[in-house]
Amino acid sequence: MSRTLLTRTIETPVGPMIAGSISGEGEVRLLCLLEFVDRPALPRSMDDLERPFDTTARPDDPAQPCPVLDAAQLELGQYFAGERKHFDLPLSTPGTDFQNRVWSELLRIPCGETISYGELADRVGSPGAQRAVGAANGRNRIAIIIPCHRVIESTGALRGYGGGLKRKQFLLDHERRMTGNAAGTLFEGIVANTV
């Protein structure tokens, strides 16, 4: 069955993002993409979505409503306004079994909290597989909503983020302020216009 990948650019305080929704005729649309438009891995992410599903990417047509893209835009706006700590969007996450275990575990990390790569590896039943969970984080195509930014080094230092470390710092600080955990903020002074 041929499927269509609808895309929409969403402006955020950390820069524009491209959201994507995939479905076939008569299927419910699912959010399958939320990437920073300047992320070097964006073309690979688009390829990954288009290839296995015989999809054709096309920009969102305002004349044809796409409820999941509308909801993604609304919920991201609420998140950045400090009004939303978790997302309620139907997701499509094509990937390996291991990647999906990692991405599912990321969804369990509460807003305002972080875990280490080692702890994430333990939680998915692969002790010592910090590099593998880091690689799975890097293949996450749904930034912020699947919160790979909440994974840091065991020392508390930041490491790797597809959107860049300044964005990761901004997101972690934003969530700590939003949850009242500002005392634990590691990255005071990062503001949206520096991202």
MIDOLO-739241 format. One line per 10 residues: number of its first residue (from 1); their letters; for each residue x, y, z of N, C-alpha, C. Coordinates in Angstrom, 1 decimal. Layout:
<sites>
NUM	A	X/Y/Z/X/Y/Z/X/Y/Z | ...
</sites>
This chain:
<sites>
1	MSRTLLTRTI	0.8/-1.2/0.0/0.0/0.0/0.0/0.9/1.2/0.0 | 0.5/2.2/-0.8/1.2/3.5/-0.8/0.8/4.3/0.3 | 1.8/5.0/0.9/1.5/5.9/2.0/2.0/7.3/1.7 | 1.5/8.2/2.4/1.9/9.6/2.2/2.5/10.1/3.5 | 3.6/10.8/3.4/4.2/11.5/4.5/3.9/13.0/4.3 | 3.1/13.5/5.2/2.8/14.9/5.2/3.8/15.6/6.1 | 4.3/16.7/5.8/5.2/17.4/6.6/4.8/18.9/6.9 | 5.2/19.4/8.0/4.8/20.8/8.4/6.0/21.4/9.2 | 6.4/22.6/8.9/7.4/23.3/9.7/6.7/23.9/10.8 | 7.3/23.7/12.0/6.7/24.3/13.3/7.8/25.2/13.9
11	ETPVGPMIAG	7.5/26.4/14.1/8.5/27.3/14.8/8.5/27.1/16.3 | 9.7/27.0/16.8/9.8/26.8/18.3/10.9/27.8/18.8 | 10.9/27.9/20.1/12.0/28.8/20.7/13.4/28.3/20.5 | 13.5/27.0/20.1/14.9/26.5/19.8/15.1/26.3/18.3 | 14.3/26.9/17.5/14.4/26.9/16.1/13.4/26.1/15.4 | 13.2/26.2/14.1/12.2/25.5/13.3/12.4/24.0/13.3 | 11.3/23.3/13.4/11.3/21.9/13.4/10.4/21.4/12.2 | 10.7/20.2/11.7/9.8/19.7/10.7/9.1/18.5/11.3 | 7.8/18.5/11.3/6.9/17.4/11.8/6.4/16.6/10.6 | 6.3/15.3/10.8/5.8/14.5/9.7/4.8/13.5/10.2
21	SISGEGEVRL	3.8/13.2/9.4/2.7/12.3/9.7/2.6/11.4/8.5 | 2.5/10.1/8.9/2.4/9.1/7.8/1.1/8.3/7.9 | 0.5/7.9/6.8/-0.7/7.0/6.8/-1.0/6.6/5.4 | -1.7/5.5/5.3/-2.3/5.1/4.0/-3.7/5.4/4.0 | -4.3/5.1/2.9/-5.7/5.4/2.7/-6.6/4.8/3.8 | -7.4/5.6/4.4/-8.3/5.1/5.5/-7.6/4.8/6.8 | -6.3/5.0/6.9/-5.6/4.8/8.2/-5.5/6.0/9.0 | -5.4/5.8/10.3/-5.2/7.0/11.2/-3.8/7.5/11.0 | -3.7/8.8/11.0/-2.4/9.4/10.8/-1.6/9.4/12.2 | -0.3/9.1/12.1/0.5/9.0/13.2/1.7/9.9/13.0
31	LCLLEFVDRP	2.2/10.5/14.1/3.4/11.3/14.1/4.6/10.4/14.0 | 5.4/10.6/13.0/6.6/9.8/12.7/7.9/10.6/12.7 | 7.7/11.9/12.7/8.9/12.7/12.5/8.7/14.0/13.3 | 9.8/14.4/14.0/9.9/15.8/14.6/11.4/16.0/14.8 | 11.9/16.7/13.8/13.4/17.0/13.7/13.6/18.4/13.6 | 14.8/18.9/14.0/15.2/20.3/13.8/15.6/20.4/12.3 | 15.1/21.4/11.6/15.4/21.5/10.2/16.8/21.6/9.8 | 17.7/22.0/10.7/19.1/22.1/10.4/19.9/20.9/10.9 | 19.2/19.8/11.4/19.9/18.6/11.9/20.5/17.9/10.7 | 21.8/17.6/10.7/22.5/16.9/9.6/21.8/15.6/9.3
41	ALPRSMDDLE	21.2/14.9/10.3/20.7/13.6/10.0/19.2/13.6/9.4 | 18.7/14.8/9.2/17.3/14.9/8.7/17.1/14.2/7.4 | 18.0/14.4/6.4/17.8/13.6/5.1/17.8/12.1/5.3 | 18.6/11.6/6.2/18.6/10.2/6.5/17.3/9.8/7.2 | 16.8/10.6/8.1/15.5/10.3/8.7/14.4/10.3/7.7 | 14.4/11.2/6.8/13.3/11.2/5.7/13.5/10.0/4.8 | 14.7/9.6/4.5/14.9/8.4/3.7/14.4/7.2/4.4 | 14.7/7.1/5.7/14.3/6.0/6.5/12.7/5.8/6.5 | 12.0/6.9/6.5/10.6/6.9/6.5/10.0/6.6/5.1 | 10.6/7.2/4.1/10.1/7.0/2.7/10.3/5.7/2.1
51	RPFDTTARPD	11.5/5.1/2.3/11.9/3.9/1.6/11.0/2.7/1.9 | 10.9/2.3/3.2/10.2/1.0/3.5/8.7/1.1/3.2 | 8.1/2.3/3.2/6.6/2.4/3.1/6.2/2.9/1.7 | 7.1/3.0/0.8/6.7/3.5/-0.5/5.9/4.8/-0.4 | 6.5/5.7/0.4/5.9/7.0/0.7/6.4/8.1/-0.2 | 5.6/9.1/-0.3/6.0/10.3/-1.0/5.8/11.4/0.0 | 6.9/12.1/0.2/6.8/13.3/1.1/6.2/14.5/0.4 | 5.3/15.2/1.1/4.8/16.4/0.5/4.4/17.3/1.7 | 4.5/18.6/1.4/4.2/19.6/2.5/2.7/19.4/2.9 | 2.5/19.8/4.1/1.1/19.8/4.6/0.2/20.7/3.8
61	DPAQPCPVLD	-0.9/20.3/3.4/-1.9/21.1/2.6/-2.9/21.6/3.6 | -2.9/23.0/3.9/-3.9/23.5/4.8/-5.3/23.2/4.5 | -5.6/23.0/3.2/-7.0/22.7/2.8/-7.4/21.3/3.2 | -6.4/20.4/3.5/-6.7/19.1/4.0/-6.2/19.0/5.4 | -7.0/19.0/6.4/-6.6/19.1/7.8/-5.8/17.8/8.1 | -4.8/17.9/9.0/-4.1/16.8/9.5/-4.1/16.9/11.0 | -5.1/16.2/11.7/-5.2/16.4/13.1/-3.9/16.1/13.9 | -3.1/15.1/13.5/-2.0/14.8/14.3/-0.9/15.9/14.2 | -0.8/16.6/13.0/0.2/17.7/12.9/-0.4/18.9/13.6 | -1.7/19.1/13.6/-2.3/20.2/14.3/-2.0/20.0/15.8
71	AAQLELGQYF	-2.2/18.7/16.3/-2.1/18.4/17.7/-0.6/18.6/18.1 | 0.3/18.1/17.2/1.8/18.3/17.5/2.1/19.7/17.7 | 1.7/20.6/16.8/1.9/22.0/16.9/1.4/22.6/18.2 | 0.1/22.3/18.5/-0.5/22.8/19.7/0.3/22.3/21.0 | 0.6/21.0/21.0/1.2/20.4/22.2/2.6/21.0/22.4 | 3.4/21.2/21.3/4.7/21.8/21.4/4.6/23.2/21.9 | 3.6/23.9/21.4/3.4/25.3/21.9/3.1/25.3/23.4 | 2.3/24.4/23.9/2.0/24.3/25.3/3.2/23.9/26.1 | 4.0/23.0/25.6/5.3/22.5/26.2/6.2/23.7/26.4 | 6.4/24.5/25.4/7.3/25.6/25.4/6.8/26.8/26.3
81	AGERKHFDLP	5.5/26.8/26.4/4.8/27.8/27.3/4.8/27.4/28.8 | 5.4/26.2/29.0/5.4/25.6/30.4/4.1/25.1/30.9 | 3.2/24.8/30.0/1.9/24.3/30.3/1.7/22.8/30.1 | 2.7/22.1/29.5/2.6/20.7/29.2/3.9/20.0/29.6 | 3.8/18.9/30.4/5.0/18.1/30.7/5.1/16.8/30.0 | 4.0/16.3/29.4/4.1/15.1/28.6/3.1/15.3/27.4 | 3.3/14.4/26.4/2.6/14.6/25.1/1.6/13.4/25.0 | 0.5/13.7/24.3/-0.5/12.7/24.0/-0.7/12.5/22.5 | 0.3/12.2/21.8/0.2/12.1/20.4/0.4/10.6/20.0 | -0.3/10.1/19.0/-0.1/8.8/18.4/1.2/8.8/17.6
91	LSTPGTDFQN	2.1/7.8/17.9/3.4/7.8/17.3/3.6/6.6/16.4 | 4.4/6.7/15.4/4.9/5.6/14.6/6.4/5.7/14.7 | 7.0/4.6/15.2/8.5/4.6/15.4/9.1/3.4/14.7 | 9.1/3.4/13.4/9.8/2.2/12.7/11.2/2.2/13.1 | 11.7/1.0/13.5/13.1/0.8/13.9/13.2/-0.7/14.4 | 14.4/-1.0/14.8/14.7/-2.3/15.3/14.0/-2.5/16.6 | 14.0/-3.8/17.1/13.4/-4.1/18.4/14.2/-3.4/19.5 | 15.5/-3.4/19.4/16.3/-2.7/20.4/16.0/-1.2/20.4 | 16.0/-0.6/19.2/15.7/0.9/19.2/14.3/1.2/19.8 | 13.3/0.4/19.5/12.0/0.6/20.0/12.0/0.4/21.6
101	RVWSELLRIP	12.8/-0.5/22.1/12.9/-0.7/23.5/13.5/0.6/24.2 | 14.5/1.1/23.5/15.2/2.3/24.0/14.2/3.5/23.9 | 13.5/3.7/22.8/12.6/4.8/22.6/11.4/4.7/23.6 | 10.9/3.5/23.9/9.8/3.3/24.8/10.3/3.7/26.2 | 11.5/3.3/26.6/12.1/3.7/27.9/12.3/5.2/28.0 | 12.7/5.8/26.9/12.8/7.3/27.0/11.5/8.0/27.4 | 10.4/7.4/26.9/9.1/8.0/27.2/8.7/7.9/28.7 | 9.4/7.0/29.4/9.2/6.8/30.8/10.0/7.8/31.7 | 10.9/8.5/31.1/11.7/9.5/31.9/10.9/10.7/32.2 | 10.6/11.0/33.5/9.7/12.2/33.7/10.3/13.5/33.3
111	CGETISYGEL	9.5/14.4/32.9/9.9/15.8/32.6/10.6/16.4/33.8 | 11.8/17.0/33.5/12.6/17.6/34.5/13.6/16.7/35.1 | 13.6/15.5/34.7/14.6/14.5/35.2/15.5/14.0/34.1 | 16.7/13.5/34.5/17.6/12.9/33.6/18.1/11.6/34.1 | 18.6/10.7/33.1/19.2/9.5/33.5/20.5/9.4/32.7 | 21.4/8.5/33.1/22.6/8.3/32.4/22.4/7.2/31.2 | 23.4/7.2/30.3/23.3/6.2/29.3/23.4/4.8/29.9 | 24.2/4.6/30.9/24.3/3.4/31.6/23.0/2.9/32.2 | 22.4/3.8/32.9/21.1/3.5/33.5/20.0/3.2/32.4 | 20.1/3.9/31.3/19.2/3.6/30.2/19.4/2.1/29.6
121	ADRVGSPGAQ	20.7/1.8/29.5/21.1/0.5/29.0/20.6/-0.6/30.0 | 20.7/-0.3/31.3/20.2/-1.3/32.3/18.7/-1.4/32.2 | 18.0/-0.3/32.0/16.5/-0.3/32.0/16.0/-1.1/30.8 | 16.7/-1.2/29.7/16.3/-1.9/28.5/16.8/-3.3/28.5 | 17.4/-3.7/29.6/17.9/-5.1/29.7/19.2/-5.4/29.0 | 20.0/-4.4/28.8/21.3/-4.5/28.1/22.4/-3.8/28.9 | 22.7/-4.3/30.1/23.8/-3.6/30.9/25.1/-3.5/30.1 | 25.7/-2.4/30.2/27.0/-2.2/29.6/26.9/-1.7/28.1 | 25.7/-1.5/27.6/25.5/-1.2/26.2/25.2/0.3/26.1 | 26.0/1.1/26.8/25.8/2.6/26.7/26.0/3.1/25.3
131	RAVGAANGRN	26.9/2.6/24.5/27.1/3.1/23.2/25.9/2.7/22.3 | 25.4/1.5/22.5/24.2/1.1/21.7/23.0/1.9/22.0 | 22.8/2.3/23.3/21.6/3.1/23.6/21.9/4.5/23.0 | 23.1/5.0/23.1/23.5/6.3/22.5/23.2/6.3/21.0 | 23.5/5.2/20.3/23.2/5.1/18.9/21.7/5.1/18.6 | 21.0/4.4/19.4/19.5/4.4/19.3/18.9/5.8/19.5 | 19.5/6.5/20.5/19.1/7.9/20.7/19.3/8.7/19.5 | 20.4/8.5/18.9/20.8/9.2/17.7/19.9/8.9/16.5 | 19.2/7.8/16.5/18.3/7.4/15.4/16.8/7.8/15.7 | 16.6/8.4/16.9/15.3/8.8/17.3/14.9/9.9/16.3
141	RIAIIIPCHR	13.7/9.8/15.7/13.3/10.7/14.7/12.2/11.7/15.3 | 11.9/11.5/16.6/10.8/12.3/17.1/11.4/13.0/18.4 | 12.1/14.1/18.1/12.8/14.8/19.1/11.8/15.5/20.1 | 12.2/15.7/21.3/11.4/16.4/22.4/10.3/15.5/22.9 | 9.5/15.0/22.0/8.3/14.1/22.4/8.9/12.8/22.9 | 9.8/12.2/22.1/10.5/11.0/22.7/11.8/11.6/23.2 | 11.9/11.9/24.5/12.9/12.8/25.1/14.3/12.3/25.2 | 15.0/12.1/24.1/16.4/11.6/24.2/17.3/12.7/24.8 | 16.8/13.9/24.9/17.6/15.0/25.5/17.7/14.8/27.0 | 16.9/13.9/27.6/17.0/13.6/29.0/18.0/12.6/29.4
151	VIESTGALRG	18.9/12.2/28.5/19.9/11.2/28.7/21.2/11.9/28.7 | 22.0/11.8/29.8/23.3/12.5/30.0/24.3/11.5/30.4 | 25.6/11.9/30.5/26.6/11.1/31.0/26.5/10.8/32.5 | 27.0/9.8/33.1/26.9/9.5/34.5/27.6/10.6/35.3 | 28.5/11.3/34.8/29.1/12.4/35.5/28.2/13.7/35.6 | 27.1/13.7/34.8/26.2/14.8/34.8/26.5/15.7/33.6 | 27.6/15.4/32.8/28.0/16.1/31.6/27.0/15.8/30.5 | 26.9/16.7/29.6/26.1/16.5/28.4/26.9/15.8/27.4 | 26.3/15.0/26.6/27.0/14.3/25.5/26.0/14.1/24.3 | 26.4/14.4/23.2/25.6/14.2/22.0/24.1/14.5/22.0
161	YGGGLKRKQF	23.7/15.2/21.0/22.3/15.5/20.8/22.1/15.9/19.4 | 21.2/15.3/18.6/21.1/15.6/17.2/20.8/17.1/16.9 | 20.2/17.8/17.9/19.8/19.2/17.7/20.9/20.1/18.2 | 22.0/19.5/18.7/23.1/20.3/19.3/23.0/20.5/20.8 | 24.2/20.6/21.4/24.2/20.7/22.9/23.5/21.9/23.5 | 23.6/23.1/22.7/22.9/24.2/23.3/21.4/24.0/23.4 | 20.8/23.3/22.4/19.4/23.0/22.5/19.1/22.0/23.6 | 20.0/21.0/23.8/19.8/20.1/24.9/19.8/20.8/26.2 | 20.8/21.7/26.4/20.9/22.5/27.6/19.6/23.3/27.8 | 19.1/23.9/26.7/17.9/24.8/26.8/16.7/23.9/27.3
171	LLDHERRMTG	16.5/22.7/26.6/15.4/21.9/26.9/15.5/21.4/28.4 | 16.6/21.0/28.8/16.8/20.5/30.2/16.5/21.6/31.2 | 17.0/22.8/31.0/16.7/23.9/31.9/15.3/24.3/31.8 | 14.7/24.3/30.7/13.2/24.6/30.5/12.4/23.7/31.4 | 12.7/22.4/31.3/11.9/21.4/32.0/12.2/21.5/33.5 | 13.4/21.8/33.9/13.6/21.9/35.4/12.9/23.1/35.9 | 12.8/24.2/35.2/12.0/25.3/35.6/10.6/25.0/35.7 | 10.1/24.3/34.6/8.7/24.0/34.5/8.2/23.1/35.7 | 9.1/22.2/36.1/8.7/21.2/37.2/9.1/21.7/38.5 | 9.7/22.9/38.6/10.0/23.5/39.9/11.3/22.9/40.4
181	NAAGTLFEGI	12.1/22.3/39.6/13.4/21.7/39.9/14.5/22.6/39.5 | 14.3/24.0/39.5/15.2/24.9/39.0/16.5/24.9/39.8 | 16.4/24.5/41.1/17.6/24.4/41.9/18.6/23.4/41.3 | 18.1/22.5/40.6/19.0/21.5/40.0/19.5/21.9/38.6 | 19.1/23.1/38.2/19.5/23.5/36.8/21.0/23.6/36.7 | 21.5/22.9/35.7/22.9/22.9/35.4/23.4/24.0/34.5 | 22.5/24.5/33.8/22.9/25.4/32.6/22.2/26.7/32.7 | 22.4/27.4/33.8/21.9/28.8/33.9/22.4/29.7/32.8 | 21.6/30.6/32.4/22.0/31.5/31.4/21.8/31.2/29.9 | 21.3/30.0/29.6/21.1/29.6/28.3/19.7/30.2/27.9
191	VANTV	19.6/31.0/26.9/18.3/31.6/26.5/18.1/31.2/25.0 | 16.8/31.3/24.7/16.4/30.8/23.3/17.2/31.5/22.2 | 17.5/32.8/22.3/18.1/33.4/21.2/19.6/33.0/21.1 | 20.2/32.2/22.0/21.5/31.8/21.8/21.6/30.4/21.2 | 20.4/29.8/21.0/20.4/28.5/20.4/20.5/28.6/18.9
</sites>
